[in-house]
Amino acid sequence: MRHEPSTARMVRRLGDSPSRRGSSSGATCPDLFELADGDFAVIGTDRTEELDRLLPNDASRADHERLVVITRETLIRAKRDIPDA
């Protein structure tokens, strides 16, 4: 489901900020955020062209969806903030 930008609101960051993870600029690094509607927003590297053909047969994406990659460290540090349900 696509959400209209005007209704989206970031509630909190999941995990540590880029600067706490050692980013030299503290700004241009992968990041995860929880949205007010319960969805999650991801800042990562768009690798759709490279990875799309590698998806398993039972996985697909819509034209408006992208395959975004974040570092392992980013997700591991966010794990403590991801709700169980």
N, C-alpha and C positions, 0 to 999 in steps of 0.2 A: 504494500500500500504506500502510495506517495503522499507526503504531507506538504501542505502549503507552507512556504517559508514564514509567512506572517504569523502562523500559529505555533511555530517551534520555539522552544525556550530551553536553554541549557540549565540543568539543575546543579550538576556537580561534575568535577573531573574524577575519573576512576584511576587510581594509582598515583604515582608521583609525577610532578611537573617535569618537563624536559630538562630544566636546569638542575633539578635534584637527581636526574638520571645521568648527568654529566655532559649535557649539550653545551658546547662552547658558546653558542649564540643564545641559548635558552628559549628560542622561539620556533625554529623550523624543524621540528621533530615529530615523530608519530605521537598521537595523543588519543584518548578515549573520553567521551563525555556521556552522561546519562541525560536524556531529554525529559521534559515534564510529562510527556505522554507515556513514559516507560521504555521508549526505544533508545537506541544508542547511536551516537555519531562517532565516526572514526576519521582521524587525520592520518593518512598513510600514503604510500606510493602506489599510484594507479599502475597495475601490471596486467590489466585486462587483455591486451593484445597478446602478451606472452603466455598467460595462464589459461585463457579461455578454452583453447583446444585440449588442455590437459584435464578438464573437468570430467569426472566419471559420468557414465551414461545416465545415471539417475539424478544428475544435477544439471540445472540450467539457470540462466539469468535473463531477465528482461532487458530490452535495449537501454532503459534508463538506469540499470544496475551496473556497478563496476566491481572488479576484483581488486581490492585494496590490501596491500601488505603492510603489516606493522612488525616491528622487531619482537623477538621472543621476550626480551627483557621488559618491553612495554606491557605486554599481556600478563606476564608473571607478576609484575608489580601492581597491576590493576586487579588481579584475582581476588585480593582481600576485600575489594569494594564491590564486586559483582554479586548481586543477590542470588540466593539459592533458588528462589521461586518468584 
